[in-house]
Amino acid sequence: MRNIPERETLTIEFKSDLKKLHDNDLIDAVIGMTNTKGGVLFLGVEDNGAITGLHKQHTDEIGVTALIANKTVPSVAVRAEIITEEEKNVLKIEIPMSKTIVASSDGKILRRRLKMDGMPENVPMYPYEINTRLSELSLLDYSAQILCGATCEDFDPNERQRLRSIIKMRKGDKSLLELSDEELDKALRLIKEENGVLHPTVTGMLLIGKEERLQELMPTAKAVFQVLEGTAVRVNEQFAKPLLAVFEIFENYMKAWNPEREMEYGLFRIPIPEFSETAFREGLVNAFCHRDYSILQMVRLAVEDEGLTISSPGGFIDGVNLDNLLTVEPHGRNQALADALKRIGLAERTGRGIDRIYEGSIVYGRPLPDYSESTETYVKLFIQRAEPDLPFAQMISNEENRMGRMLPINSLLILSALQAQRRSSIHELSEMIHVSEARTKANVEKLLESGLVEAAGSGKSRAYILSAKIYRQQDNSIGYVRQTGIDKVKYEELVLKLAKQQGYVTRHNVIELLNISNGQAYRILKKLVDKKRLVLSGKGRSARYIL
């Protein structure tokens, strides 16, 4: 069995050693990988995956490791070992991802990328890309830097007034309103002193800069709002205004394209928007706040037939991925900008805006937000259009009213998973919500105590489902009995359980419950009548069996 991969990827590199790979070529490959995501280099393998073996001068693993350490700045500590594949020796070099920028000893800086055909290549890392890389590694706050060429005269008084109005309306830090303009700018890090002179920062120009100067000094600060119906483009407007103005424009646009529908529940009418306003707001704030402003691309908000898409330039920063979005410690690419948005009331103050995005879908019983189409160059949030699940939404609303507070995000995720999967074990729930089994179990136990979740089975087969009252609200008693009895009771006990659950049982109920024929259902019911466990009431199609 072959242990070496068949083809190259972003983190897998093959190098031929038939003619002894030149030291500089080896160092270039190492630098490109460590400046990207790290990976494994196989020396002695051709680009097409053919194994041709090592040159005799590369059979010293320690020597190769020392060569790489001596010719990289700062030194890259790799792990090298010789492996045998198809009776030929190959040097396997494991390269870590660097937490800073690595160059060769002669000053060359490279990074790794994928070409159009999906194959990897090494390319130079240009000066402007160094800031991007440092931002990804949380080593540089680009938004806190002084913006070259800008002066405090480039601030727009109208935008400053908009900022103060937002603090009032959004319940931001009220103490900011008592400050003078200069004190406010310093408090929000909109300005920075250098050699005794105050200069606007990137954050300052993004928030309250004059539009024409912002376009001149920061051409990357653009956003586009689109509405697409099928292949028809209803709205396609591009903006290069300060962020506070763009945010208000996008909010107003969304009001027109995010209709509410009233759904009746008993005596109440519940307004439910097409897309959660909280989720939209937090998604938009994240897009502006965590984007890479060194990339000449735009924040894009698109309302389409399938749903709402918010994408922003720049991939996830180091340490953040699809599996830990909801658990990783809050940290972003533009900390000064994030702090300012929190203090004025636009962003979630705890830094957990992602929780609000997920909560916005879960509370209405809709599919979870989807980040799976995100890449290394942009983050893409997709919120699917879907009918709300009213009984599920009412259950969450009732519980939160009872508690006097909102349910924790992990509890909401568990309830959403059980709503989708119907029946899951602790291990399965843990994998779905990307939380440890211990924490998952603790949250499930709380939901059990509150009566929102029930346990089915015992021992290793123990699983969890939504409670009977949820199934009753959904008019799905058959589904409840099937889930609770699927592994532990016989047909007769299942039928009796259903009769107890809904007050009676019909032959059609039994057929649907047990997936059996009409004759089998008749025999089971007759047997229960003979045992005096059920009583037949009515005849023909109106026949019912009562406990």
C-alpha positions, 0 to 999 in steps of 0.5 A: 500500500502506498503511503505517499500521496498521489498528487501535490496540493497546497500542503503537499510538495514533490521534488525530484532528486535524480540530479540532486536538488539544488540547495536554493530550490529546496530552501525556496520550497520550504519558505513557500510552505512555511509562509502559507500553511506548512505541510510535507515535502517529499524529496525523491518524488517527481511532479507526476507522483512517480517515486524515483528515490533520493540522491546519495547526498541527501540521505543524511536527515540531520544534515538536511535539517541543519541546512534548512535551519541555517538558510532560513531567517528566522530559522525553520525547524523541520522534521526529516526522516527517510521512508522507503516506498516501492523499494526506493528511499524518499526523504519526508520533510515536515514543515511547520506553518510559521507564526511570522514571515520567513525569508531565505538567508539571501532575503528572498520571501516566497508564499505558496498558492494554487494555480488555475488547474489546482496545482501548487506553485511558489510565488514572491510575497510582495511588500503589501502582502506582508501586511496581509500575512501579519494580519492573518497571524494577528501580529499586525493591526492594520486598522490601527496604523496611520494612513499615509497621506491623510490629515485630520482635515480629511475627517467629515464633520457630518460623519462624526455627527453620524457617529455620535447619533449611532452611539445614542441610538445603538446604546453604545458607550454613553461616556463617549458623548461627553468627550470633545471631538479630539478626545473622542477620536483618541478614545476610539483610536481614530487618530494617532500621535507621531512626532507631536502631530496627530494623524488619522488612522485607517480606522478613523478614515474608514469611519468618518473620513471624507468620501473623496479622500477615502476613495483616493487614499483607500481604494479598497474600502468598497462595498456592493449591494445586489438583489438577484431574482433568477438571472435578472439583476434587480439591484446592483449598487456599489459604494465607496463611502465611510463605513457608518454611512454604508452600514445605514444604507445597507440596513435601509436596503434590507428593510425593502428586501426582507419582508416580514410575515405574520404567523398565528400561534393561538391568540398571538401573531408573531412577526417573522422576517425572511432573514433574522435582522440580528444575524444580518447586522452581525454578519455585515459588521463582521464583513466590514470589521474583519476584512483584509483592507489591503486586498482590492476587492469589495464586501458583497451583500447579495439577496438571491432566490436561495438566500442571503450571502455576505462575503468579505475579502481575506480568509479566516485568520490563523487559528480560526476554521470552520470547525471552531467558529463558535468556540475559538477565543474572539480575535480579529484582523482589525482590532482597533476597528473592532473595538471602535464598532463595539464601543459605538454600539454596532458590534457585539461587545463580547466579540461573539457576534458569530453566536448571534448569527447562528441564533438568528436561524436557530430560533426560527427552526431554520437551517444553520448559517453556512460558511463552507464556501469560504476560501483562503481569499474570502469569507462567505456567509450564506443564510438560506431562505426557509420556512420557519418551524413555528412550534419549534420557535414557540418552544424556544420562546416559551423556555426563554420567557420562563428562564428570563434570559436567552438560551446559551448558544450550545443549547440552541445548537443541540436543539437544532441538531435534534430537530434536524436529526431527530435522534442523536447520541452525546458523541454524535451531538458533540461532533455536530456542534464541535464541542467536547463530549463533556460540555455537550453532556452537561448542556444536554442534562440541563435541557433534560431538566427543563423538559425540552429533551428526553432520553431514549434507550440506555447504556451505549445505545442511549440517545436523545430526542426532542420532548413529547410536547414538541412532537405534540405541537408539531402534530407528530405523535407517530414520530415521537413514539417511533423515536422513543420506541425504535430500539426497546419495545415490541410492536404491541407496546409501540401501538399501546404507547401511541394510543396513550399518546394521542388517546386512540389508535387506528389501523392506518396509524399502526401501518404508518408507525410500524411500516407493515401491511394492512393485514399485519396491522389488523392482526396486531390490533385484534390481538390487543383487543382479545387481551383487553388492552384495547377496545374497538369503537366504531366500524369501517373507516371510523373505527378507532381503538381506545385504551 
